[in-house]
C-alpha cells in the first residue's frame, strides 16, 4: 500500500536473531537467542516513491545493549 504525499507514519519493528547451532567451533558456544533489535520512529512521505524516516534502535546482546539514532531516506523506482 502506498502512502500519499504529505503523510506522516510510525514505523516499528522487533527482530529476534536465532542460532540453529549453539556450537560455533573451536570450543566456542553461542546462545540460541543471540540478539534482539527494537526500532521505533516517525516517517514522512514526500512523494509516492520518496520517504524520510527518523527513529531510535536498541540492540541487545548478552554482553551489551547498544542504542542508536537512525536517519534514512527510502526511494523506489
PDB file of N, H, CA, C and O in Angstrom:
ATOM      1  N   UNK A   1       0.826  -1.186   0.000  1.00  0.00           N
ATOM      2  CA  UNK A   1       0.000   0.000   0.000  1.00  0.00           C
ATOM      3  C   UNK A   1       0.870   1.248   0.000  1.00  0.00           C
ATOM      4  O   UNK A   1       1.799   1.359   0.800  1.00  0.00           O
ATOM      5  N   UNK A   2       0.580   2.172  -0.877  1.00  0.00           N
ATOM      6  H   UNK A   2      -0.175   2.082  -1.527  1.00  0.00           H
ATOM      7  CA  UNK A   2       1.330   3.420  -0.971  1.00  0.00           C
ATOM      8  C   UNK A   2       0.754   4.448  -0.008  1.00  0.00           C
ATOM      9  O   UNK A   2      -0.449   4.481   0.250  1.00  0.00           O
ATOM     10  N   UNK A   3       1.633   5.277   0.512  1.00  0.00           N
ATOM     11  H   UNK A   3       2.611   5.250   0.302  1.00  0.00           H
ATOM     12  CA  UNK A   3       1.212   6.391   1.352  1.00  0.00           C
ATOM     13  C   UNK A   3       1.173   7.647   0.490  1.00  0.00           C
ATOM     14  O   UNK A   3       2.078   7.885  -0.309  1.00  0.00           O
ATOM     15  N   UNK A   4       0.148   8.433   0.648  1.00  0.00           N
ATOM     16  H   UNK A   4      -0.588   8.240   1.298  1.00  0.00           H
ATOM     17  CA  UNK A   4       0.005   9.661  -0.131  1.00  0.00           C
ATOM     18  C   UNK A   4       1.062  10.678   0.291  1.00  0.00           C
ATOM     19  O   UNK A   4       1.446  10.718   1.459  1.00  0.00           O
ATOM     20  N   UNK A   5       1.539  11.508  -0.653  1.00  0.00           N
ATOM     21  H   UNK A   5       1.227  11.476  -1.602  1.00  0.00           H
ATOM     22  CA  UNK A   5       2.481  12.572  -0.293  1.00  0.00           C
ATOM     23  C   UNK A   5       1.886  13.452   0.816  1.00  0.00           C
ATOM     24  O   UNK A   5       0.693  13.756   0.815  1.00  0.00           O
ATOM     25  N   UNK A   6       2.741  13.850   1.752  1.00  0.00           N
ATOM     26  H   UNK A   6       3.710  13.603   1.753  1.00  0.00           H
ATOM     27  CA  UNK A   6       2.314  14.657   2.885  1.00  0.00           C
ATOM     28  C   UNK A   6       1.874  13.834   4.087  1.00  0.00           C
ATOM     29  O   UNK A   6       1.448  14.392   5.098  1.00  0.00           O
ATOM     30  N   UNK A   7       1.973  12.506   3.987  1.00  0.00           N
ATOM     31  H   UNK A   7       2.319  12.052   3.166  1.00  0.00           H
ATOM     32  CA  UNK A   7       1.533  11.618   5.071  1.00  0.00           C
ATOM     33  C   UNK A   7       2.665  11.345   6.051  1.00  0.00           C
ATOM     34  O   UNK A   7       3.778  11.010   5.643  1.00  0.00           O
ATOM     35  N   UNK A   8       2.382  11.487   7.348  1.00  0.00           N
ATOM     36  H   UNK A   8       1.479  11.759   7.680  1.00  0.00           H
ATOM     37  CA  UNK A   8       3.288  11.038   8.401  1.00  0.00           C
ATOM     38  C   UNK A   8       2.912   9.599   8.765  1.00  0.00           C
ATOM     39  O   UNK A   8       1.739   9.234   8.685  1.00  0.00           O
ATOM     40  N   UNK A   9       3.884   8.782   9.161  1.00  0.00           N
ATOM     41  H   UNK A   9       4.837   9.079   9.226  1.00  0.00           H
ATOM     42  CA  UNK A   9       3.607   7.407   9.570  1.00  0.00           C
ATOM     43  C   UNK A   9       4.571   7.003  10.686  1.00  0.00           C
ATOM     44  O   UNK A   9       5.606   7.638  10.884  1.00  0.00           O
ATOM     45  N   UNK A  10       4.221   5.947  11.409  1.00  0.00           N
ATOM     46  H   UNK A  10       3.379   5.431  11.249  1.00  0.00           H
ATOM     47  CA  UNK A  10       5.008   5.466  12.546  1.00  0.00           C
ATOM     48  C   UNK A  10       5.519   4.054  12.268  1.00  0.00           C
ATOM     49  O   UNK A  10       4.770   3.090  12.429  1.00  0.00           O
ATOM     50  N   UNK A  11       6.789   3.912  11.850  1.00  0.00           N
ATOM     51  H   UNK A  11       7.397   4.695  11.719  1.00  0.00           H
ATOM     52  CA  UNK A  11       7.346   2.581  11.636  1.00  0.00           C
ATOM     53  C   UNK A  11       7.833   1.982  12.957  1.00  0.00           C
ATOM     54  O   UNK A  11       8.336   2.700  13.821  1.00  0.00           O
ATOM     55  N   UNK A  12       7.683   0.677  13.107  1.00  0.00           N
ATOM     56  H   UNK A  12       7.274   0.094  12.405  1.00  0.00           H
ATOM     57  CA  UNK A  12       8.178  -0.027  14.290  1.00  0.00           C
ATOM     58  C   UNK A  12       8.447  -1.479  13.913  1.00  0.00           C
ATOM     59  O   UNK A  12       7.723  -2.066  13.110  1.00  0.00           O
ATOM     60  N   UNK A  13       9.489  -2.048  14.497  1.00  0.00           N
ATOM     61  H   UNK A  13      10.078  -1.572  15.150  1.00  0.00           H
ATOM     62  CA  UNK A  13       9.741  -3.477  14.317  1.00  0.00           C
ATOM     63  C   UNK A  13      10.559  -4.013  15.471  1.00  0.00           C
ATOM     64  O   UNK A  13      11.221  -3.266  16.192  1.00  0.00           O
ATOM     65  N   UNK A  14      10.500  -5.310  15.629  1.00  0.00           N
ATOM     66  H   UNK A  14       9.963  -5.917  15.044  1.00  0.00           H
ATOM     67  CA  UNK A  14      11.291  -6.024  16.618  1.00  0.00           C
ATOM     68  C   UNK A  14      11.844  -7.268  15.934  1.00  0.00           C
ATOM     69  O   UNK A  14      11.082  -8.076  15.404  1.00  0.00           O
ATOM     70  N   UNK A  15      13.174  -7.425  15.943  1.00  0.00           N
ATOM     71  H   UNK A  15      13.793  -6.768  16.373  1.00  0.00           H
ATOM     72  CA  UNK A  15      13.817  -8.578  15.320  1.00  0.00           C
ATOM     73  C   UNK A  15      14.476  -9.422  16.401  1.00  0.00           C
ATOM     74  O   UNK A  15      15.181  -8.896  17.263  1.00  0.00           O
ATOM     75  N   UNK A  16      14.250 -10.709  16.356  1.00  0.00           N
ATOM     76  H   UNK A  16      13.677 -11.136  15.656  1.00  0.00           H
ATOM     77  CA  UNK A  16      14.905 -11.645  17.266  1.00  0.00           C
ATOM     78  C   UNK A  16      15.775 -12.561  16.419  1.00  0.00           C
ATOM     79  O   UNK A  16      15.280 -13.191  15.484  1.00  0.00           O
ATOM     80  N   UNK A  17      17.071 -12.644  16.733  1.00  0.00           N
ATOM     81  H   UNK A  17      17.473 -12.132  17.492  1.00  0.00           H
ATOM     82  CA  UNK A  17      18.020 -13.449  15.985  1.00  0.00           C
ATOM     83  C   UNK A  17      18.190 -14.797  16.680  1.00  0.00           C
ATOM     84  O   UNK A  17      18.516 -14.853  17.865  1.00  0.00           O
ATOM     85  N   UNK A  18      17.967 -15.881  15.939  1.00  0.00           N
ATOM     86  H   UNK A  18      17.701 -15.835  14.976  1.00  0.00           H
ATOM     87  CA  UNK A  18      18.072 -17.227  16.476  1.00  0.00           C
ATOM     88  C   UNK A  18      19.215 -17.964  15.801  1.00  0.00           C
ATOM     89  O   UNK A  18      19.410 -17.850  14.591  1.00  0.00           O
ATOM     90  N   UNK A  19      19.967 -18.717  16.583  1.00  0.00           N
ATOM     91  H   UNK A  19      19.809 -18.811  17.566  1.00  0.00           H
ATOM     92  CA  UNK A  19      21.038 -19.555  16.047  1.00  0.00           C
ATOM     93  C   UNK A  19      20.544 -20.990  15.956  1.00  0.00           C
ATOM     94  O   UNK A  19      19.977 -21.523  16.910  1.00  0.00           O
ATOM     95  N   UNK A  20      20.763 -21.611  14.800  1.00  0.00           N
ATOM     96  H   UNK A  20      21.223 -21.177  14.026  1.00  0.00           H
ATOM     97  CA  UNK A  20      20.378 -23.007  14.619  1.00  0.00           C
ATOM     98  C   UNK A  20      21.296 -23.962  15.358  1.00  0.00           C
ATOM     99  O   UNK A  20      20.876 -25.057  15.731  1.00  0.00           O
ATOM    100  N   UNK A  21      22.531 -23.569  15.575  1.00  0.00           N
ATOM    101  H   UNK A  21      22.873 -22.679  15.272  1.00  0.00           H
ATOM    102  CA  UNK A  21      23.506 -24.376  16.311  1.00  0.00           C
ATOM    103  C   UNK A  21      24.144 -23.521  17.385  1.00  0.00           C
ATOM    104  O   UNK A  21      24.463 -22.354  17.156  1.00  0.00           O
ATOM    105  N   UNK A  22      24.330 -24.102  18.551  1.00  0.00           N
ATOM    106  H   UNK A  22      24.072 -25.050  18.737  1.00  0.00           H
ATOM    107  CA  UNK A  22      24.973 -23.357  19.634  1.00  0.00           C
ATOM    108  C   UNK A  22      26.485 -23.510  19.601  1.00  0.00           C
ATOM    109  O   UNK A  22      27.199 -22.690  20.178  1.00  0.00           O
ATOM    110  N   UNK A  23      26.987 -24.552  18.931  1.00  0.00           N
ATOM    111  H   UNK A  23      26.406 -25.218  18.462  1.00  0.00           H
ATOM    112  CA  UNK A  23      28.431 -24.767  18.821  1.00  0.00           C
ATOM    113  C   UNK A  23      28.948 -23.996  17.609  1.00  0.00           C
ATOM    114  O   UNK A  23      28.604 -24.320  16.473  1.00  0.00           O
ATOM    115  N   UNK A  24      29.773 -22.973  17.850  1.00  0.00           N
ATOM    116  H   UNK A  24      30.052 -22.710  18.773  1.00  0.00           H
ATOM    117  CA  UNK A  24      30.298 -22.182  16.737  1.00  0.00           C
ATOM    118  C   UNK A  24      31.717 -22.598  16.338  1.00  0.00           C
ATOM    119  O   UNK A  24      32.357 -21.909  15.544  1.00  0.00           O
ATOM    120  N   UNK A  25      32.208 -23.697  16.869  1.00  0.00           N
ATOM    121  H   UNK A  25      31.688 -24.257  17.515  1.00  0.00           H
ATOM    122  CA  UNK A  25      33.530 -24.209  16.502  1.00  0.00           C
ATOM    123  C   UNK A  25      34.604 -23.794  17.483  1.00  0.00           C
ATOM    124  O   UNK A  25      34.446 -22.816  18.214  1.00  0.00           O
ATOM    125  N   UNK A  26      35.697 -24.539  17.499  1.00  0.00           N
ATOM    126  H   UNK A  26      35.825 -25.334  16.905  1.00  0.00           H
ATOM    127  CA  UNK A  26      36.843 -24.267  18.374  1.00  0.00           C
ATOM    128  C   UNK A  26      36.455 -24.174  19.848  1.00  0.00           C
ATOM    129  O   UNK A  26      37.057 -23.414  20.607  1.00  0.00           O
ATOM    130  N   UNK A  27      35.445 -24.950  20.250  1.00  0.00           N
ATOM    131  H   UNK A  27      34.956 -25.567  19.634  1.00  0.00           H
ATOM    132  CA  UNK A  27      35.019 -24.953  21.638  1.00  0.00           C
ATOM    133  C   UNK A  27      34.216 -23.739  22.065  1.00  0.00           C
ATOM    134  O   UNK A  27      33.955 -23.563  23.255  1.00  0.00           O
ATOM    135  N   UNK A  28      33.818 -22.896  21.118  1.00  0.00           N
ATOM    136  H   UNK A  28      34.030 -23.038  20.151  1.00  0.00           H
ATOM    137  CA  UNK A  28      33.035 -21.694  21.441  1.00  0.00           C
ATOM    138  C   UNK A  28      31.547 -21.989  21.316  1.00  0.00           C
ATOM    139  O   UNK A  28      31.116 -22.711  20.417  1.00  0.00           O
ATOM    140  N   UNK A  29      30.775 -21.423  22.227  1.00  0.00           N
ATOM    141  H   UNK A  29      31.125 -20.837  22.958  1.00  0.00           H
ATOM    142  CA  UNK A  29      29.336 -21.610  22.243  1.00  0.00           C
ATOM    143  C   UNK A  29      28.626 -20.262  22.072  1.00  0.00           C
ATOM    144  O   UNK A  29      29.131 -19.229  22.509  1.00  0.00           O
ATOM    145  N   UNK A  30      27.474 -20.281  21.445  1.00  0.00           N
ATOM    146  H   UNK A  30      27.063 -21.121  21.089  1.00  0.00           H
ATOM    147  CA  UNK A  30      26.623 -19.095  21.335  1.00  0.00           C
ATOM    148  C   UNK A  30      25.238 -19.471  21.842  1.00  0.00           C
ATOM    149  O   UNK A  30      24.863 -20.643  21.829  1.00  0.00           O
ATOM    150  N   UNK A  31      24.485 -18.478  22.287  1.00  0.00           N
ATOM    151  H   UNK A  31      24.791 -17.526  22.298  1.00  0.00           H
ATOM    152  CA  UNK A  31      23.126 -18.716  22.758  1.00  0.00           C
ATOM    153  C   UNK A  31      22.186 -18.942  21.585  1.00  0.00           C
ATOM    154  O   UNK A  31      22.441 -18.480  20.472  1.00  0.00           O
ATOM    155  N   UNK A  32      21.105 -19.651  21.842  1.00  0.00           N
ATOM    156  H   UNK A  32      20.898 -20.027  22.746  1.00  0.00           H
ATOM    157  CA  UNK A  32      20.088 -19.861  20.805  1.00  0.00           C
ATOM    158  C   UNK A  32      19.485 -18.525  20.389  1.00  0.00           C
ATOM    159  O   UNK A  32      19.346 -18.249  19.197  1.00  0.00           O
ATOM    160  N   UNK A  33      19.125 -17.690  21.369  1.00  0.00           N
ATOM    161  H   UNK A  33      19.238 -17.914  22.338  1.00  0.00           H
ATOM    162  CA  UNK A  33      18.658 -16.329  21.086  1.00  0.00           C
ATOM    163  C   UNK A  33      19.867 -15.417  21.229  1.00  0.00           C
ATOM    164  O   UNK A  33      20.326 -15.146  22.339  1.00  0.00           O
ATOM    165  N   UNK A  34      20.378 -14.947  20.098  1.00  0.00           N
ATOM    166  H   UNK A  34      20.005 -15.167  19.197  1.00  0.00           H
ATOM    167  CA  UNK A  34      21.650 -14.223  20.065  1.00  0.00           C
ATOM    168  C   UNK A  34      21.500 -12.738  20.349  1.00  0.00           C
ATOM    169  O   UNK A  34      22.301 -12.161  21.085  1.00  0.00           O
ATOM    170  N   UNK A  35      20.477 -12.113  19.770  1.00  0.00           N
ATOM    171  H   UNK A  35      19.826 -12.582  19.173  1.00  0.00           H
ATOM    172  CA  UNK A  35      20.283 -10.673  19.934  1.00  0.00           C
ATOM    173  C   UNK A  35      18.836 -10.307  19.625  1.00  0.00           C
ATOM    174  O   UNK A  35      18.082 -11.079  19.033  1.00  0.00           O
ATOM    175  N   UNK A  36      18.488  -9.114  20.045  1.00  0.00           N
ATOM    176  H   UNK A  36      19.101  -8.487  20.526  1.00  0.00           H
ATOM    177  CA  UNK A  36      17.158  -8.577  19.809  1.00  0.00           C
ATOM    178  C   UNK A  36      17.315  -7.114  19.393  1.00  0.00           C
ATOM    179  O   UNK A  36      18.039  -6.354  20.037  1.00  0.00           O
ATOM    180  N   UNK A  37      16.647  -6.733  18.335  1.00  0.00           N
ATOM    181  H   UNK A  37      16.060  -7.350  17.812  1.00  0.00           H
ATOM    182  CA  UNK A  37      16.654  -5.337  17.877  1.00  0.00           C
ATOM    183  C   UNK A  37      15.234  -4.795  17.912  1.00  0.00           C
ATOM    184  O   UNK A  37      14.302  -5.416  17.399  1.00  0.00           O
ATOM    185  N   UNK A  38      15.086  -3.628  18.527  1.00  0.00           N
ATOM    186  H   UNK A  38      15.842  -3.124  18.944  1.00  0.00           H
ATOM    187  CA  UNK A  38      13.793  -2.946  18.538  1.00  0.00           C
ATOM    188  C   UNK A  38      13.970  -1.571  17.909  1.00  0.00           C
ATOM    189  O   UNK A  38      14.925  -0.859  18.221  1.00  0.00           O
ATOM    190  N   UNK A  39      13.054  -1.200  17.028  1.00  0.00           N
ATOM    191  H   UNK A  39      12.279  -1.778  16.774  1.00  0.00           H
ATOM    192  CA  UNK A  39      13.114   0.094  16.346  1.00  0.00           C
ATOM    193  C   UNK A  39      11.743   0.750  16.387  1.00  0.00           C
ATOM    194  O   UNK A  39      10.722   0.093  16.184  1.00  0.00           O
ATOM    195  N   UNK A  40      11.731   2.044  16.648  1.00  0.00           N
ATOM    196  H   UNK A  40      12.560   2.578  16.813  1.00  0.00           H
ATOM    197  CA  UNK A  40      10.519   2.841  16.564  1.00  0.00           C
ATOM    198  C   UNK A  40      10.878   4.215  16.025  1.00  0.00           C
ATOM    199  O   UNK A  40      11.928   4.759  16.364  1.00  0.00           O
ATOM    200  N   UNK A  41      10.027   4.775  15.198  1.00  0.00           N
ATOM    201  H   UNK A  41       9.173   4.333  14.923  1.00  0.00           H
ATOM    202  CA  UNK A  41      10.357   6.072  14.618  1.00  0.00           C
ATOM    203  C   UNK A  41       9.148   6.792  14.048  1.00  0.00           C
ATOM    204  O   UNK A  41       7.994   6.438  14.291  1.00  0.00           O
ATOM    205  N   UNK A  42       9.473   7.815  13.282  1.00  0.00           N
ATOM    206  H   UNK A  42      10.411   8.103  13.085  1.00  0.00           H
ATOM    207  CA  UNK A  42       8.453   8.588  12.570  1.00  0.00           C
ATOM    208  C   UNK A  42       8.945   8.789  11.141  1.00  0.00           C
ATOM    209  O   UNK A  42      10.135   8.992  10.901  1.00  0.00           O
ATOM    210  N   UNK A  43       8.014   8.728  10.204  1.00  0.00           N
ATOM    211  H   UNK A  43       7.047   8.563  10.399  1.00  0.00           H
ATOM    212  CA  UNK A  43       8.366   8.899   8.805  1.00  0.00           C
ATOM    213  C   UNK A  43       7.469   9.923   8.135  1.00  0.00           C
ATOM    214  O   UNK A  43       6.395  10.264   8.631  1.00  0.00           O
ATOM    215  N   UNK A  44       7.942  10.401   6.996  1.00  0.00           N
ATOM    216  H   UNK A  44       8.814  10.124   6.593  1.00  0.00           H
ATOM    217  CA  UNK A  44       7.171  11.380   6.214  1.00  0.00           C
ATOM    218  C   UNK A  44       7.308  11.025   4.737  1.00  0.00           C
ATOM    219  O   UNK A  44       8.404  10.732   4.261  1.00  0.00           O
ATOM    220  N   UNK A  45       6.197  11.053   4.022  1.00  0.00           N
ATOM    221  H   UNK A  45       5.306  11.292   4.409  1.00  0.00           H
ATOM    222  CA  UNK A  45       6.180  10.761   2.592  1.00  0.00           C
ATOM    223  C   UNK A  45       6.230  12.060   1.799  1.00  0.00           C
ATOM    224  O   UNK A  45       5.312  12.878   1.854  1.00  0.00           O
ATOM    225  N   UNK A  46       7.342  12.231   1.048  1.00  0.00           N
ATOM    226  H   UNK A  46       8.088  11.566   1.004  1.00  0.00           H
ATOM    227  CA  UNK A  46       7.468  13.407   0.183  1.00  0.00           C
ATOM    228  C   UNK A  46       6.730  13.197  -1.133  1.00  0.00           C
ATOM    229  O   UNK A  46       5.967  14.053  -1.581  1.00  0.00           O
ATOM    230  N   UNK A  47       6.975  12.039  -1.744  1.00  0.00           N
ATOM    231  H   UNK A  47       7.594  11.343  -1.380  1.00  0.00           H
ATOM    232  CA  UNK A  47       6.323  11.643  -2.998  1.00  0.00           C
ATOM    233  C   UNK A  47       5.990  10.163  -2.877  1.00  0.00           C
ATOM    234  O   UNK A  47       6.392   9.518  -1.908  1.00  0.00           O
ATOM    235  N   UNK A  48       5.269   9.620  -3.834  1.00  0.00           N
ATOM    236  H   UNK A  48       4.942  10.143  -4.621  1.00  0.00           H
ATOM    237  CA  UNK A  48       4.927   8.188  -3.790  1.00  0.00           C
ATOM    238  C   UNK A  48       6.164   7.302  -3.716  1.00  0.00           C
ATOM    239  O   UNK A  48       6.095   6.195  -3.181  1.00  0.00           O
ATOM    240  N   UNK A  49       7.287   7.767  -4.242  1.00  0.00           N
ATOM    241  H   UNK A  49       7.343   8.666  -4.676  1.00  0.00           H
ATOM    242  CA  UNK A  49       8.496   6.950  -4.253  1.00  0.00           C
ATOM    243  C   UNK A  49       9.620   7.508  -3.378  1.00  0.00           C
ATOM    244  O   UNK A  49      10.764   7.075  -3.514  1.00  0.00           O
ATOM    245  N   UNK A  50       9.328   8.455  -2.485  1.00  0.00           N
ATOM    246  H   UNK A  50       8.398   8.807  -2.375  1.00  0.00           H
ATOM    247  CA  UNK A  50      10.375   9.070  -1.664  1.00  0.00           C
ATOM    248  C   UNK A  50       9.865   9.336  -0.252  1.00  0.00           C
ATOM    249  O   UNK A  50       8.925  10.104  -0.044  1.00  0.00           O
ATOM    250  N   UNK A  51      10.512   8.678   0.715  1.00  0.00           N
ATOM    251  H   UNK A  51      11.275   8.054   0.546  1.00  0.00           H
ATOM    252  CA  UNK A  51      10.141   8.825   2.130  1.00  0.00           C
ATOM    253  C   UNK A  51      11.391   9.069   2.969  1.00  0.00           C
ATOM    254  O   UNK A  51      12.492   8.647   2.615  1.00  0.00           O
ATOM    255  N   UNK A  52      11.194   9.755   4.080  1.00  0.00           N
ATOM    256  H   UNK A  52      10.299  10.098   4.367  1.00  0.00           H
ATOM    257  CA  UNK A  52      12.255  10.006   5.056  1.00  0.00           C
ATOM    258  C   UNK A  52      11.817   9.419   6.390  1.00  0.00           C
ATOM    259  O   UNK A  52      10.658   9.554   6.784  1.00  0.00           O
ATOM    260  N   UNK A  53      12.753   8.759   7.091  1.00  0.00           N
ATOM    261  H   UNK A  53      13.694   8.649   6.771  1.00  0.00           H
ATOM    262  CA  UNK A  53      12.457   8.215   8.415  1.00  0.00           C
ATOM    263  C   UNK A  53      13.524   8.648   9.410  1.00  0.00           C
ATOM    264  O   UNK A  53      14.702   8.760   9.074  1.00  0.00           O
ATOM    265  N   UNK A  54      13.089   8.889  10.636  1.00  0.00           N
ATOM    266  H   UNK A  54      12.131   8.798  10.909  1.00  0.00           H
ATOM    267  CA  UNK A  54      13.970   9.192  11.758  1.00  0.00           C
ATOM    268  C   UNK A  54      13.491   8.313  12.913  1.00  0.00           C
ATOM    269  O   UNK A  54      12.296   8.262  13.204  1.00  0.00           O
ATOM    270  N   UNK A  55      14.424   7.620  13.569  1.00  0.00           N
ATOM    271  H   UNK A  55      15.395   7.661  13.333  1.00  0.00           H
ATOM    272  CA  UNK A  55      13.996   6.745  14.647  1.00  0.00           C
ATOM    273  C   UNK A  55      15.121   6.331  15.573  1.00  0.00           C
ATOM    274  O   UNK A  55      16.271   6.744  15.420  1.00  0.00           O
ATOM    275  N   UNK A  56      14.756   5.508  16.530  1.00  0.00           N
ATOM    276  H   UNK A  56      13.822   5.173  16.654  1.00  0.00           H
ATOM    277  CA  UNK A  56      15.654   5.032  17.579  1.00  0.00           C
ATOM    278  C   UNK A  56      15.671   3.509  17.541  1.00  0.00           C
ATOM    279  O   UNK A  56      14.621   2.868  17.484  1.00  0.00           O
ATOM    280  N   UNK A  57      16.883   2.930  17.574  1.00  0.00           N
ATOM    281  H   UNK A  57      17.736   3.450  17.620  1.00  0.00           H
ATOM    282  CA  UNK A  57      17.008   1.482  17.618  1.00  0.00           C
ATOM    283  C   UNK A  57      17.836   1.074  18.821  1.00  0.00           C
ATOM    284  O   UNK A  57      18.893   1.646  19.086  1.00  0.00           O
ATOM    285  N   UNK A  58      17.344   0.073  19.551  1.00  0.00           N
ATOM    286  H   UNK A  58      16.485  -0.392  19.336  1.00  0.00           H
ATOM    287  CA  UNK A  58      18.092  -0.514  20.651  1.00  0.00           C
ATOM    288  C   UNK A  58      18.393  -1.962  20.275  1.00  0.00           C
ATOM    289  O   UNK A  58      17.489  -2.727  19.940  1.00  0.00           O
ATOM    290  N   UNK A  59      19.675  -2.330  20.334  1.00  0.00           N
ATOM    291  H   UNK A  59      20.410  -1.708  20.606  1.00  0.00           H
ATOM    292  CA  UNK A  59      20.098  -3.680  20.008  1.00  0.00           C
ATOM    293  C   UNK A  59      20.666  -4.314  21.274  1.00  0.00           C
ATOM    294  O   UNK A  59      21.603  -3.787  21.874  1.00  0.00           O
ATOM    295  N   UNK A  60      20.094  -5.447  21.674  1.00  0.00           N
ATOM    296  H   UNK A  60      19.333  -5.875  21.187  1.00  0.00           H
ATOM    297  CA  UNK A  60      20.504  -6.122  22.902  1.00  0.00           C
ATOM    298  C   UNK A  60      21.174  -7.441  22.584  1.00  0.00           C
ATOM    299  O   UNK A  60      20.645  -8.243  21.813  1.00  0.00           O
ATOM    300  N   UNK A  61      22.331  -7.669  23.172  1.00  0.00           N
ATOM    301  H   UNK A  61      22.760  -7.017  23.798  1.00  0.00           H
ATOM    302  CA  UNK A  61      23.003  -8.961  23.156  1.00  0.00           C
ATOM    303  C   UNK A  61      23.338  -9.302  24.601  1.00  0.00           C
ATOM    304  O   UNK A  61      23.138  -8.481  25.496  1.00  0.00           O
ATOM    305  N   UNK A  62      23.849 -10.515  24.836  1.00  0.00           N
ATOM    306  H   UNK A  62      24.011 -11.182  24.109  1.00  0.00           H
ATOM    307  CA  UNK A  62      24.177 -10.897  26.211  1.00  0.00           C
ATOM    308  C   UNK A  62      25.149  -9.928  26.883  1.00  0.00           C
ATOM    309  O   UNK A  62      24.895  -9.497  28.008  1.00  0.00           O
ATOM    310  N   UNK A  63      26.253  -9.573  26.227  1.00  0.00           N
ATOM    311  H   UNK A  63      26.460  -9.922  25.313  1.00  0.00           H
ATOM    312  CA  UNK A  63      27.189  -8.701  26.958  1.00  0.00           C
ATOM    313  C   UNK A  63      26.800  -7.220  26.992  1.00  0.00           C
ATOM    314  O   UNK A  63      27.121  -6.533  27.962  1.00  0.00           O
ATOM    315  N   UNK A  64      26.116  -6.708  25.957  1.00  0.00           N
ATOM    316  H   UNK A  64      25.855  -7.266  25.169  1.00  0.00           H
ATOM    317  CA  UNK A  64      25.878  -5.255  25.919  1.00  0.00           C
ATOM    318  C   UNK A  64      24.522  -4.919  25.304  1.00  0.00           C
ATOM    319  O   UNK A  64      23.924  -5.729  24.597  1.00  0.00           O
ATOM    320  N   UNK A  65      24.059  -3.718  25.587  1.00  0.00           N
ATOM    321  H   UNK A  65      24.546  -3.060  26.162  1.00  0.00           H
ATOM    322  CA  UNK A  65      22.941  -3.094  24.890  1.00  0.00           C
ATOM    323  C   UNK A  65      23.503  -1.892  24.146  1.00  0.00           C
ATOM    324  O   UNK A  65      24.307  -1.141  24.697  1.00  0.00           O
ATOM    325  N   UNK A  66      23.094  -1.708  22.920  1.00  0.00           N
ATOM    326  H   UNK A  66      22.441  -2.319  22.472  1.00  0.00           H
ATOM    327  CA  UNK A  66      23.591  -0.604  22.099  1.00  0.00           C
ATOM    328  C   UNK A  66      22.402   0.173  21.555  1.00  0.00           C
ATOM    329  O   UNK A  66      21.503  -0.399  20.939  1.00  0.00           O
ATOM    330  N   UNK A  67      22.405   1.472  21.785  1.00  0.00           N
ATOM    331  H   UNK A  67      23.136   1.937  22.285  1.00  0.00           H
ATOM    332  CA  UNK A  67      21.328   2.327  21.301  1.00  0.00           C
ATOM    333  C   UNK A  67      21.866   3.264  20.226  1.00  0.00           C
ATOM    334  O   UNK A  67      23.009   3.714  20.300  1.00  0.00           O
ATOM    335  N   UNK A  68      21.042   3.551  19.234  1.00  0.00           N
ATOM    336  H   UNK A  68      20.113   3.184  19.173  1.00  0.00           H
ATOM    337  CA  UNK A  68      21.481   4.470  18.182  1.00  0.00           C
ATOM    338  C   UNK A  68      20.285   5.155  17.549  1.00  0.00           C
ATOM    339  O   UNK A  68      19.193   4.591  17.465  1.00  0.00           O
ATOM    340  N   UNK A  69      20.514   6.387  17.103  1.00  0.00           N
ATOM    341  H   UNK A  69      21.401   6.845  17.171  1.00  0.00           H
ATOM    342  CA  UNK A  69      19.533   7.145  16.332  1.00  0.00           C
ATOM    343  C   UNK A  69      19.780   6.853  14.865  1.00  0.00           C
ATOM    344  O   UNK A  69      20.931   6.721  14.449  1.00  0.00           O
ATOM    345  N   UNK A  70      18.736   6.751  14.081  1.00  0.00           N
ATOM    346  H   UNK A  70      17.801   6.858  14.418  1.00  0.00           H
ATOM    347  CA  UNK A  70      18.872   6.456  12.658  1.00  0.00           C
ATOM    348  C   UNK A  70      18.085   7.463  11.825  1.00  0.00           C
ATOM    349  O   UNK A  70      16.947   7.808  12.142  1.00  0.00           O
ATOM    350  N   UNK A  71      18.719   7.917  10.762  1.00  0.00           N
ATOM    351  H   UNK A  71      19.644   7.637  10.504  1.00  0.00           H
ATOM    352  CA  UNK A  71      18.088   8.752   9.740  1.00  0.00           C
ATOM    353  C   UNK A  71      18.149   7.952   8.446  1.00  0.00           C
ATOM    354  O   UNK A  71      19.209   7.424   8.110  1.00  0.00           O
ATOM    355  N   UNK A  72      17.062   7.848   7.721  1.00  0.00           N
ATOM    356  H   UNK A  72      16.201   8.276   7.994  1.00  0.00           H
ATOM    357  CA  UNK A  72      17.112   7.103   6.473  1.00  0.00           C
ATOM    358  C   UNK A  72      16.202   7.742   5.419  1.00  0.00           C
ATOM    359  O   UNK A  72      15.158   8.321   5.722  1.00  0.00           O
ATOM    360  N   UNK A  73      16.642   7.609   4.189  1.00  0.00           N
ATOM    361  H   UNK A  73      17.489   7.139   3.943  1.00  0.00           H
ATOM    362  CA  UNK A  73      15.886   8.085   3.027  1.00  0.00           C
ATOM    363  C   UNK A  73      15.554   6.863   2.194  1.00  0.00           C
ATOM    364  O   UNK A  73      16.452   6.100   1.838  1.00  0.00           O
ATOM    365  N   UNK A  74      14.284   6.661   1.876  1.00  0.00           N
ATOM    366  H   UNK A  74      13.555   7.282   2.166  1.00  0.00           H
ATOM    367  CA  UNK A  74      13.817   5.493   1.142  1.00  0.00           C
ATOM    368  C   UNK A  74      13.292   5.944  -0.217  1.00  0.00           C
ATOM    369  O   UNK A  74      12.408   6.795  -0.308  1.00  0.00           O
ATOM    370  N   UNK A  75      13.858   5.353  -1.273  1.00  0.00           N
ATOM    371  H   UNK A  75      14.576   4.661  -1.199  1.00  0.00           H
ATOM    372  CA  UNK A  75      13.481   5.723  -2.635  1.00  0.00           C
ATOM    373  C   UNK A  75      13.194   4.455  -3.418  1.00  0.00           C
ATOM    374  O   UNK A  75      13.912   3.464  -3.281  1.00  0.00           O
ATOM    375  N   UNK A  76      12.170   4.477  -4.223  1.00  0.00           N
ATOM    376  H   UNK A  76      11.588   5.282  -4.335  1.00  0.00           H
ATOM    377  CA  UNK A  76      11.871   3.335  -5.106  1.00  0.00           C
ATOM    378  C   UNK A  76      11.671   3.867  -6.525  1.00  0.00           C
ATOM    379  O   UNK A  76      11.299   5.022  -6.731  1.00  0.00           O
ATOM    380  N   UNK A  77      11.927   3.003  -7.478  1.00  0.00           N
ATOM    381  H   UNK A  77      12.229   2.064  -7.310  1.00  0.00           H
ATOM    382  CA  UNK A  77      11.795   3.386  -8.894  1.00  0.00           C
ATOM    383  C   UNK A  77      10.384   3.279  -9.383  1.00  0.00           C
ATOM    384  O   UNK A  77      10.111   3.565 -10.549  1.00  0.00           O
TER     385      UNK A  77
END
